[in-house]
Every structure is written in structure tokens, then in C-alpha cells.
Amino acid sequence: MTKYNKIVLASLVLALATSGLAAEAGAAGGSDDAYRGLRAIGAGLALGLGAVGTGIAQARIGSSLVGAVAEDPSKAGSLLLYFLIPETLVIFGFLALFILA
């Protein structure tokens, strides 16, 4: 990740956090509506970042898997398991989405 990408990501996170906190200040004290926006942002980030992480991991694992299977095709079944393990990140993202929603 380049320095420019880190700066853009940090500014995006800070912008989302400040907009959620600004909405909270104007809401009534005991209302649950003050946190509705923050929960929606959190649920979206949980699912979205989990899916992006899974995509990056599976891209790298997939290219290695193709090379290993090209050398020894008998290992294809056992190596496929390593390709599917990162998919649990998306499942955890869905779980967080339903907990927060």
C-alpha cells in the first residue's frame, strides 16, 4: 500500500467518524437514533473490508495454487482447502453486519 493510499484511507475513515459524531451531538440524550448512522457505517465497513481482504488473499493464494497444481496435480484437492480458508472473513463480516444491524 503506497503512502498516498494510506492517506486517502485515513482521511476517509476520519471523515466518516466525524460525520457520525456530529449527528450524535444534535440528537436527543436517550434516543437510540443517535447511533443508527454509526452502526450502519460499522456494518458496511465490516462487510466491505472483509470482502476486500478476502479478495486480496485469494488472488495471491490462487496464483500459488495454480503453480503448485501444475507441478503435481494429485495435490489439487488438499490445496483447494487453503484457497477457501480466507472466505471465512466474509462470513465473519456478515455476522458483524447482522449483529450491528
C-alpha positions, 0 to 999 in steps of 0.5 A: 500500500503506497503512502498516498493510499494510506492517506486517502484511507485515513482521511476517509475513515476520519471523515466518516467518524466525524460525520457520525459524531456530529449527528450524535451531538444534535440528537436527543440524550436517550434516543437510540437514533443517535447511533443508527448512522454509526452502526450502519457505517460499522456494518458496511465497513465490516462487510466491505473490508472483509470482502476486500481482504478476502479478495486480496488473499485469494488472488495471491493464494490462487496464483500459488495454487495454480503453480503448485497444481501444475507441478503435481496435480494429485495435490489439487484437492488438499490445496483447494482447502487453503484457497477457501480458508480466507472466505471465512472473513466474509462470513465473519463480516456478515455476522458483524453486519447482522449483529450491528444491524 
